[in-house]
Amino acid sequence: MPMKPEEMYRVWAPEGALWSDWVAPALFAGLAGGDAETGAEAPDLAWFPAGLPERVAVILDLPGARAVRLAAQLAAVRGFRPVPVINASPGPNPLAAPGEICTLIPGSQTEARSRYDACVVDMRELVGALGAATGKIGGLRLDAAAPPVFILDAARMSSRRPAGPGMFDNRWMAFPQDFPSAGFLRKHGVEDVLLVQEDGGQPREDLAHVLLRWQEGGVRIRGRDGAPLAVRRPGQFRALWYRAMATLGLWRNSAGGFGACIPERTSAG
């Protein structure tokens, strides 16, 4: 019997685990249950740099499904605690009737064949990987204070189709509030963070707002190869209005996080 969304959430955010407060519930609230990929190979960890501190944290800013698979493998092989900070819904309400969800694709009169067809960011592969990894994570005996591996989706602002009326806009951004503070990390013995992304060098701008705060708080940021990485100052760093300005044009979800149907335009009567 498929797990309910709240049961899946508790696998990733168990009570008493040190990092559970940062598992984003918006992703799980939008799950249909029963979606799981099959046949995906376990990622190779030969690239993982040697000589890192035992309490290093990891941030995976990779395409969503790859990030989930890699986090599950780091949990199984190296004992990390996976922490999905994907703060968006994967699609319209899966329990709604077909006529009650976002159904129109801009530029056509075709009804969406599935709830994912109406989405600006296609998260169906991420959802499949998450479903498969849930059973894997649930079967592990991870230490409650195990170092975290934070899971992002590098495609979080990638539009598969233009965001327009009738579409489900689930684009999202990462913010400092989505992560523990540098003080919390250091209090629990984490003074190094390994950033893993497809392209080396500087983090994406939204993530730079997080990592530079950590760096200023005494946490060392390292690139995928383990070498120190000096995070450059992003625009509007520490500006009071940054979050409000950054989220202009994004749609909030009633369950928290991002993701909502863009309403159809109505003419004035």
C-alpha positions in Angstrom: 0.0 0.0 0.0 1.5 3.4 -1.0 2.7 5.6 1.8 0.7 8.7 2.6 2.5 12.1 2.1 2.7 12.6 5.9 4.3 9.2 6.3 6.9 9.9 3.7 7.6 13.2 5.3 8.3 11.5 8.6 10.8 9.2 7.0 12.9 12.2 5.9 12.1 14.3 9.0 11.9 11.9 11.9 11.2 13.2 15.4 14.4 13.7 17.4 16.7 14.0 14.4 18.9 17.1 14.5 18.1 18.4 11.1 14.4 17.6 10.8 13.2 21.2 11.2 14.8 22.1 7.8 13.0 19.4 5.8 10.6 21.4 3.6 7.1 20.1 4.0 5.8 21.7 0.8 7.3 19.1 -1.4 5.7 16.2 0.5 2.3 17.9 0.9 2.0 17.8 -2.9 2.9 14.1 -3.4 0.4 11.7 -4.8 1.9 8.6 -3.1 3.0 5.5 -4.9 5.2 7.3 -7.4 8.7 5.7 -7.5 11.2 5.2 -10.2 12.6 1.7 -10.9 16.0 0.6 -12.2 18.0 3.6 -11.4 21.7 2.8 -10.7 23.2 3.8 -7.3 25.5 6.8 -7.8 29.2 6.3 -7.7 30.9 7.9 -4.7 34.5 7.6 -6.0 34.7 11.3 -6.5 34.0 12.2 -2.9 37.1 14.0 -1.7 39.3 12.4 0.9 40.7 14.1 4.0 37.6 16.1 4.9 36.6 16.5 8.6 34.3 13.8 10.0 31.5 16.4 10.6 31.4 17.9 7.1 28.0 18.9 5.8 27.1 18.5 2.1 24.9 20.6 -0.2 23.8 19.0 -3.4 22.7 21.6 -5.9 22.1 19.2 -8.8 19.1 18.4 -11.0 16.5 17.2 -8.5 16.4 13.4 -9.2 20.2 13.2 -9.3 20.4 15.1 -6.0 18.0 12.8 -4.3 19.7 9.6 -5.5 23.1 10.9 -4.5 21.8 11.9 -1.0 20.3 8.5 -0.5 23.7 6.9 -1.5 25.6 9.2 0.9 23.2 8.1 3.6 23.5 4.4 2.9 27.3 4.3 2.5 28.6 7.2 4.6 25.9 7.8 7.2 24.8 11.3 6.2 21.3 12.5 7.1 19.4 13.6 3.9 17.6 16.9 4.3 15.4 17.9 1.3 15.1 21.7 1.4 13.1 21.8 -1.9 10.5 24.4 -0.9 8.0 23.9 -3.6 5.1 21.7 -4.6 5.7 19.3 -7.5 2.3 19.9 -9.0 -1.4 20.8 -8.6 -3.4 18.9 -6.0 -3.2 15.2 -7.1 -6.5 14.4 -5.4 -8.5 17.0 -7.3 -10.8 16.2 -10.1 -9.4 16.9 -13.6 -11.4 20.0 -14.1 -10.3 21.4 -10.7 -6.6 21.6 -11.3 -4.5 23.7 -13.6 -5.3 22.2 -17.0 -4.4 24.6 -19.8 -1.1 24.9 -21.5 -0.5 28.4 -22.8 -0.9 28.7 -26.5 -3.3 25.7 -26.8 -6.7 24.6 -25.7 -5.4 21.1 -24.8 -6.1 19.8 -21.4 -3.1 18.6 -19.5 -2.6 14.8 -19.7 -1.2 14.7 -16.1 -0.7 17.2 -13.4 2.9 17.6 -14.3 2.1 18.8 -17.8 0.7 22.0 -16.4 3.9 22.7 -14.3 6.4 25.4 -15.1 9.1 23.3 -13.5 8.9 19.6 -14.3 9.5 17.7 -11.1 8.2 14.3 -12.1 11.6 12.7 -12.2 12.5 14.2 -8.8 9.2 12.8 -7.3 10.0 9.3 -8.7 13.5 9.4 -7.2 12.1 10.6 -3.9 9.6 7.8 -3.8 12.3 5.2 -4.5 14.7 6.8 -1.9 12.1 6.9 0.8 12.1 3.2 1.3 15.9 3.2 1.2 16.2 5.9 3.9 13.4 4.3 6.0 15.4 1.1 6.2 18.6 2.8 7.5 19.6 3.3 11.1 21.0 6.8 10.8 22.4 8.5 13.9 20.0 11.3 15.0 23.0 13.7 15.0 24.5 12.5 11.7 25.9 15.3 9.5 23.4 16.6 7.0 23.3 16.4 3.2 21.0 19.2 2.0 19.1 18.4 -1.2 18.3 21.2 -3.7 17.0 21.1 -7.2 19.3 23.0 -9.7 16.3 23.4 -12.0 14.3 25.3 -9.4 14.0 28.5 -11.5 14.1 26.7 -14.9 10.9 27.2 -16.9 10.0 24.2 -19.0 7.2 26.3 -20.5 6.5 30.0 -20.1 4.6 30.8 -16.9 1.1 31.9 -18.0 -2.5 31.7 -17.0 -3.6 28.1 -16.4 -0.1 26.9 -15.6 1.1 25.7 -12.2 4.0 28.0 -11.3 6.3 26.0 -9.0 9.5 27.9 -9.5 11.2 28.6 -6.2 14.4 30.0 -4.6 16.6 29.1 -1.6 16.8 31.6 1.3 18.9 31.8 4.4 15.8 31.0 6.5 15.6 27.6 4.8 18.8 26.5 6.4 20.3 26.4 9.9 22.5 29.3 10.9 26.3 29.2 10.9 26.1 29.3 14.7 23.8 26.2 14.8 26.2 24.3 12.4 29.2 25.1 14.5 27.4 24.3 17.8 26.9 20.8 16.5 30.4 20.3 15.2 30.0 21.2 11.5 32.6 23.7 10.5 33.0 22.6 6.8 30.5 22.5 4.0 31.1 20.7 0.7 29.2 22.3 -2.2 28.4 19.8 -5.0 27.1 21.2 -8.3 27.4 20.4 -12.0 29.5 23.4 -12.8 32.4 24.2 -10.5 33.1 27.7 -9.1 30.6 30.0 -7.5 27.2 28.9 -6.2 24.0 30.1 -7.8 23.1 33.6 -6.6 20.2 32.6 -4.2 22.4 29.9 -2.6 25.3 32.4 -2.3 23.1 34.4 0.2 23.2 31.3 2.4 26.8 30.3 2.0 28.3 33.7 2.4 26.5 34.1 5.8 27.9 30.7 6.8 31.4 31.8 5.6 31.1 35.0 7.6 30.1 32.9 10.6 33.2 30.8 10.5 32.1 27.9 8.4 34.5 26.9 5.6 32.9 26.4 2.2 34.6 23.9 -0.1 34.0 23.0 -3.7 33.3 19.6 -5.1 37.0 18.7 -5.0 37.3 19.7 -1.4 39.3 22.8 -2.0 38.3 26.0 -0.2 35.9 28.2 -2.0 35.6 32.0 -1.3 32.0 32.9 -1.9 31.5 36.2 -3.7 29.1 38.7 -2.4 25.7 38.5 -4.2 23.5 41.4 -5.0 21.4 42.8 -2.2 23.3 40.8 0.4 21.7 41.2 3.8 19.3 43.8 2.4 16.0 43.9 4.4 14.0 43.8 1.2 15.9 41.1 -0.5 13.4 38.2 0.1 10.4 40.4 -0.9 12.1 41.6 -4.1 13.5 38.2 -5.0 10.1 36.5 -4.9 8.2 39.0 -7.0 6.5 37.0 -9.8 6.7 33.7 -7.8 3.5 32.1 -6.5 3.1 30.9 -2.9 1.4 27.6 -2.0 -1.4 27.4 0.6 0.5 24.4 2.2 3.6 26.6 2.5 6.5 27.1 0.1 6.0 27.9 -3.6 3.6 26.6 -6.2 0.2 27.7 -7.3 -2.1 27.9 -10.3 -1.7 31.2 -12.2 -5.3 32.5 -12.5 -7.0 33.0 -15.8 -7.3 36.7 -16.8 -10.8 38.0 -16.6 -12.2 41.0 -18.4 -13.9 43.8 -16.5 -17.6 43.7 -16.8 
